[in-house]
C-alpha cells in the first residue's frame, strides 16, 4: 500500500466517526508522519512510496488507537507549547494553548535579569517551569507535583531543553514539601485541576477517558485545589510576591472571593475567547495595602 492510499483509507475510517469528521485528514496525516518519522514534505513529494508490511501494521494500529479516542499527543508522545516541543504521556495533562496566557502574564511581570525563585505547583509535563526557566535565565525554579510519574516526565523535558540544572523537582501535595520555607518564593504559578466533578460526563472521551483525573478534577465545584493552594501560597511567597493561576470557565467570581481578604492587586486576564483564564494577585508588602 502507498502513502497516498494508506492516508486515504485512514481518513475514510476516521470520517465515519462524527467526532473525527472535521479532523480526519489532519489526524491521518499526522499519524503517518509519526509512524514513519518523516516530514509532510516527504508525503507530498513521494505519495506513491510503498509502505512495508511492518509500517502498514504499525500505522493501522495507530489509527485504531485514535478511533478509540486516544489523544494524538499520547500516540505520538509529543505536544507543542509556547514554540517548544514537550514529551507527554498518560501520566500528565496535555498542554493547552490557554496556558500560554499564564506564561505571558508571569513573564510580563518578572524582571528578566534579576535572580528569582519561582514555584510551579502541579508541574505535570513541566511546561511552565521549563518555559519560564528558558525565558528567565537568572531564575531558580522549584517544580512540584503529587505524581512521581509526572515528575519523571517533567525532569526528562527539562533535560531535553537544557534547564535541568536550574529546576528542582519535588514530589509534593501542592506546596507541602516546601511548607516550612516561609517567604521563599518571588512567584508561585500553577495550572491546577479545576474541572468540577459534576461536569465529568460532559467532557470529550479523549479527555475524560485518557487524561489523568487527578490533573483534571477538583471536587464538585472545581474549587477544591484553589481553596488549599491560595492560603499555602500566601505563607510561602515573599512580601509583594506574585501568585499566578489558571482558572476555569465561570470561576472568576469564586477565585476573586478567595483572594479578597489577604491579597492585593487582584486582576484577571481573558483568553482569546474573552473567558477569564488567568488570576493574578500579590501578597501585600504591607497588610494595610490590601484592596
N, C-alpha and C positions, 0 to 999 in steps of 0.2 A: 504494500500500500504506500502511496506517495504522501508527502507532507500535505499537499492540497486536499487529497481525498480523505486523509485522516482527520484534518481540521473540519472539513465539511461534514463528515459523519458525526463528529463530536458536537458540532454546532446544532445539527438536527436533533440529536439526543437531548441536549440541554434545552433547546427551544420547546420541547414537548412539556416542560415544566413551566408553568406561568411565572414562577418566581425567578426563573433564569432567562426568560424570553428577551429582555432588554439587554442583557449582558452576555448572551450565549456565545457570540462570535469572539468577543474580547476574552472570555474565560477559556474558550477552546484554544485560542492563540497563545495566551499566557501559559497555559499548562503544557503546550507543545514546546515553547521556549524553555520552560523549566525542565521538562523531560529530557530534551536533547542537549540542554545547556548551550543554546545557540541564541543569536540575536534575531530580531524581526527582519532585519536586512537580509539575513540568510534565507528566511522563509520566502520573502518577496523575490529574491534573486534565483532561488532554486526550488520552486514549488513542486517540481517533478522528482525531487530527491526521494529515493526509496527508503522506507524505514526497515530496519532489521526486525526479525520476529521478536527479539527481546525488547527493542524500543517500542514496538507496537503494543506489546503486552503491558509494558510499564505505563505507556500513555493511556491505554484503556483503563488501567487500574486507577490512575489519577482522575480521569473523567468520572469513573464510578464513585470515587470519594466525593467529588464535587456534587454529583447527583444526590448524594446522601446529605447535602447541605453543609459539608465540611468547608470552612472558610479557605479560600485560596491561599491566604497567608500561612495557614498551618500546613498546607500541602507543599508549598514552595519553601517554607521556613523563613520567609523574608517579608519585611514591610518597610516602606519609606516613611520617614518622619523628618520634617524640617530640613529636607535636602540630603538626608543621610539614610543609609540602609541599616536596618537592625535585624538580628536574628530573633525569631519568635517561635514559640511552640505552645501547646495547650496549657502549659503552666503559667502563662502570662496573658494579660489582656492585649488584644491587637490595638496598636496605636491608632488614634483617630486624628483627623485634621483639626478638630476643635481644640485639641490640647495644645496646638501650636500657639494659640492665643495666650495660653498660660506662660509659655516660654517668652513670647514677645513682651508681655507685661513685666516679667521679672527682669529681663534684660534692660528694658527701658528705665527701670527704677534702680538698677545696680551699677555702681561705678566699675568700669572695665579694668582699670589699672590699680585697684586697691585690694589688699588681702581681705577676703570674705570667708565666712564659714556658713555654709548653706546645708540644710537638711532636706532630703527628698523622701517624704513619707509615703510608703506604698510604691516603691520604685518600679515594681514589675520588671519589664524588659530593660529598664534603666534609661529610657529615652530622655527624661527630664534631667537627671543627674549628668548624663553624658553630654547632652546638648549644652547645658549650662557650663560644664567644665570646658568645653571647646571654645565657647564664646567669652568666658570669664577666666582668662589664663592665670589669674592670681588667686582664684577661689579654691578652697578645700571643701569637698562635698562629702557628706555622710548620707549614704543611701540605705534606707531601711525597708524591710518587708517581712511580713509574718511567714512567708513561704520560703523555705530553703531552696526549693526548685526554682523559684523566681530569681532569687539572689544569684544562683548559678548562671542563669541566662543573662542577667544584668552584668555580672562580672565578665562573662565572655564578650559581651558587646563593648564593655569598657576596654578590654584588651585589643579588640579589633580596631577601635578608634584611638588607641594610644593615650588614654587618660586614666588607666587603672591605678597609676601611681598617685593620683590626686583624689581618688574616691575611696572612702572607707565603707565597706559593706557590712551591715549588721542585720542578723535575724532579730526582728523586734515586732512586738504588737504595738503599732503606732510608735510613739516616742518612748516606750517603756525602757528600752535599752540605754537611753541617754537621760532618763528621768531625773537623775541626781545631778546632772550638769546644768545647773541654773544659769540663765543668761549666757548660753553657749553659742547661739547662732545669730547671725545678722539677718538671715531669711529662712523661712520654712515654706516649702512648696509641696503641694500634694494634689494628685488627681485620685481621690479616694473612691471607694464604692459608693454610689448614690442612687442606684435604681431601687424604687420601692418594691418590696416583695410582692405587693398586691398587683404589680404590673408584669410579673414574670410571664404570665400566659400570653401577653401581648407582644413579646419580643420575637423577632425572626428566629426560626430554628437554628440558623448557623451561629447566632449569638447565644441563645438560651441553652442549646444542647452541647456546645463545644467550648465556649469561653469559660474560664474559671468562675464559679459562682461567688467565691469569696472576694473576687475583684469587681463584681457587678452589684451585688445586692447588699443593702444596709438597713434591714428592718422593714417594717410595714410601710413607713413613710419615706424611707431612703435617707433619713437624717441621723441614724444611729452613730455613724463614724464621726460626723461633724460635732455631735454633742460631746464626744470624748476627746477628739483631736484639738478643738479650739481651746479648751482650758489647758490642756497639756502644752500647747504651743505658747500660750501666754507665759507660762512658767519658764519655758526653755529659750525663748527669744531674748535678745539683748533689748534694753530700752531703745525705742524707735525702730525695733526690728520689724521686718516685713513678713506678713502672712499672706500667701497667695494660694487660692484654692480654685479648682474647677468645680462647678456646681451643675446640677441637673435642671431640666426644664421645669419651670414653675417653683423653683426653690429659693428665689431671691428674697422673698419676704421672711421666710423662716431663717435663712442664714443671717440676714440683717438683724433679726431679733437676737440670735445667738451672739452677735458681735456688739450688741448695743451698749453694754454697761462697762466693759473693761478695755475697749479698743477705740482707737481714733482713726481719722482719715479713711473711713469705710467707703468703698466705692465698688462699682460693678462694671464689667466690660461685656458688651454684647458680641456674639459670634456673627458670622456672615448672614445668618437668618434673623438677626436682630433679637436673638434669645439671650438673656443674661447668662453668661457662661463662666465668667471669672469673678471671684470675690477677692478684694484686696483690703487689707487693714494693717494698722501699725499698733504695736504695743507702745503705749504712751511713754515718752521720756519722763513726763511729769503727769501723775494721775489727774491733776487739775485740768489738763488739756483735753480730756475725753469729751467727745461731742458726736 
